[in-house]
Amino acid sequence: MAKRGKSGPPLRDWHLWTEVKRTIVPLRPEREIAPEPADEPLPLPPAEPPSPQLPRDWTVGSATSPAPQRPAIHTRRTPKVERPIEPKLRRKLMRGQMEIDGTIDLHGMRQLEARAALVRFINARVNRGDRTVLVITGKGLKKTDETATVIVERGVLRSMLPLWLNEPDLAPLVSGWGPSAQGHGGEGAFYVRLKRFVP
């Protein structure tokens, strides 16, 4: 007797399963598969700099580019403050035809020390009734900074003296000043003319 071959589930069971399957809610929602990222374009290689173009009139031995310019040399100067002595009076002082009432030597002092000494000296001379004094500052040396781009003005005290004489504590006492003759110190000294005060 021939055996009956195995057959699938009855058709009605399959229909029943299909209906039940529609009403089933899954315990875990199906994960959404993220789309694969699109391939990023590869970065372009850096562009090569353009080759230098030679000018049309260039010949062998000519420079291809202008020579680099050196930094400009600046001079550090104190602002000009001038109250010159009357020319006739200055000529007499330079020729030795007029007496100098007193002298102060600031050469070798530091700025603060020199200024304080100058203020004391001029106040004392004005109180005595003196009219003309000689202030020695020294010529100083011309210095250049390490980079050779700035020239420092020579003689710090020499440069500062006109500024000090024009400050509020000395300006009312001084009528003028000017460089001295070579015999009195030349560029390293100044005649200072004091005002007369009537007691």
Secondary structure, 3 states (H helix, E strand, C coil): CCCCCCCCCCHHHHHHHHHHHHHCCCCCCCCCCCCCCCCCCCCCCCCCCCCCCCCCCCCCCCCCCCCCCCCCCEEECCCCCCCCCCHHHHHHHHCCCCCCCEEEECCCCCHHHHHHHHHHHHHHHHHHCCCEEEEECCCCCCEECCCCCEEECCCHHHHHHHHHHCCCCCHHHEEEEEECCHHHCHHHEEEEEECCCCC
